[in-house]
Each structure stands twice: as C-alpha cells, then as structure tokens.
Amino acid sequence: MLYPLTFQPIFQERVWGGRNLESLFGKSLPAGKRIGESWEISDRPEASSLIANGPLAGLSLRWLMEEHADKLLGDVPDRNGRFPWLAKLLDAEADLSVQVHPPAEIATTLGGESKTEAWYIAHAAAEARIIAGLPENMTRDAFAERLGQPGFADCLHELTAEANKALFIPSGRLHALGAGTVVFEIQEDSDTTYRVYDWDRTGLDGQPRDLHVEQALESIDFSDTTPTLTTPEWETAEGHCLFRIAHQPGVFDLSLVRLEDSETRLCPGEGMRILAVTHGTLNIHADEEPLTLKAGGFALLPASVEAAGLEGANAQFLLTQGA
C-alpha cells in the first residue's frame, strides 16, 4: 500500500548557485559548493529520487514507476514512461542564462522535449529581477541581429522580482531567473534547455558554456510580449483559500493553498498530487503516523491515497495535480 512520500533532495552545483537553500529552508548542503538547484522529486535518468520515509525508504521513484505506476499516477499520464513532473528549489546567486524550452510542436524536430514550468518566488533581494518574454514589437530578425551586441538587454523584458508572486513559463517563453531570487519550480519532466545568451561568463570548469542560438530562435515565441507576475487572488473554500497559478491541459495544474485554521481537513484536489510547503508547518494525515513538512518540504500523494487530511494553521503550500 502506498502512502504520502517524501524524498531525499538531489543537490545540483551551478555556476550561478549559492547557499540560500541552507539558510532559508535548512537544507544540508554539501560544503564549499554553489548549489543552484535542489531536485526534490525527480525521475530523470541521471537523477532518480530516493524515498526518505516509511517502509519503502531507500527505494527510488524509478522503482515506483516500474512496479506501481497505476497506483502512483492514477489518471495522470506518464512522460514517455517516466514520472511526469520534476519539482525543484532554485537559488540564483547570479543571473541564470537567458534561455527557452521548445514548444511541443517543434521539440521533436530539434531532438528535445517540451518543458512547461512555473515559478513561485520564495525570496527576492532588493532590486532583483526576472526576465520573461519580450518587449513590444520585438521581431525575430531584430533579436537575432542584436544578440550578444552592446545594448542587447533592450531586447529582453525585465520584471521586478517580488516574493510571494508567481510566473507561468509555457514552452516557448524566453526567460531567466535573476540574481538574488529563490523560487519553487514545478515543471514537466524534461531537461531540454536552449541557451541564447549567458552573460559572457565561464562555467564551473572555467570554459564558456554552450549556447544553442539556432534552436533557441526556432523555439522562442516572438508574439509573447510583456508578461507579468501574478499576485495571489484568493478564492475562499471551506477552511482554506486557493489561488491558481497555472493550468496547462495535459501537463499540470498548479495552485497556492493557504489553510485558515488548525482544524484537520481534506486535501484539495484529487488524484496524484505534489505538496510543497512555502510557509509554516503542514501535517499530512493519511497513514498511522502524520507526516510533518516545514517550509521547503515536499511530499508526493499517490493517487491510491484517496483521503489525506491536512492540518496547520496559516500553513501555505503549492499544490500540483493533473490538468
């Protein structure tokens, strides 16, 4: 019988990473490393999450998909045989590369996979920014001509990063997380990223990182101009408030949920769900012992867990479910 699952985080060193996941969420980071990503729930070939709690501890998400996919996924489709989502924390001590993920209709022609994702901003330093989309009237020809030239920043659409706001990033949207930001990220299971600009820096090995200009130009949606961050607009339900961040049919539905009191109530949504706590402490009741998550904690509710009770006054969490 499956139960609410937690996993051992998989830390990824990045040239743009820092140490904020330690100070903000108590993650036990490896010493002396610039950790840019914590892969909290992953079924990538290079990084399969290991279960951290209960009788299945030590077994992998890959094992779950091979042995119990029906009980785990329910009606949520897999991703080419893999778990469909990848849940992360990102810490940008420096700017990420300006990049894009290919839309589904052209991804296969480029030898990649689509990758729709969404960010919830947990922390933003003063004057931190996010790049998303393009300015008005930016054409592909003008963008390509000015790429890498002085003043190229004018070809990018910048937003002021603000904590507790969110950004939906459909495949095809040009984007970059700016220095001084920490975000929760939910994405399709994919690692296809095309860098178009990397601030003229070198990678961890001291060499310039690869750019993928032609693939990026094929992938960018040049009609995607001046997107904005979303501010929570709460819908009140019994004992909780809910704010929908993203709804991408066939991919995922992502909402922010806030519990209003300390009473135990059923988890919103249905089927398989990922819960990621952004504020407070959340207790999940679906097994003999409650599962307690603090800010920065993630849990996977298998579809076979039909009723899960939640408790935690003023706890706030991201809820990912099938769309």
Secondary structure, DSSP 8 states (H G I E B T S, - for coil): ----B-B--EEEEEEEEESHHHHHH-----TT--EEEEEEE-EETTEE-BB-SSTTTT-BHHHHHHHHHHHHHTTS--BTTB-SEEEEEEEESS---EEE---HHHHGGGT-----EEEEEEEE-TT-EEEESB-TT--HHHHHHHTTSTTGGGGS-EEE--TT-EEEE-TT--EEE-TTEEEEEEEES----EEEE-TT-B-TTSSB----HHHHHHH--TT-B----B----EEETTEEEEEEEEETTTEEEEEEEE-SSS-EE-SS-SSEEEEEEESEEEEESSSS-EEEETT-EEEE-TT----EEE-TT-EEEEEE--
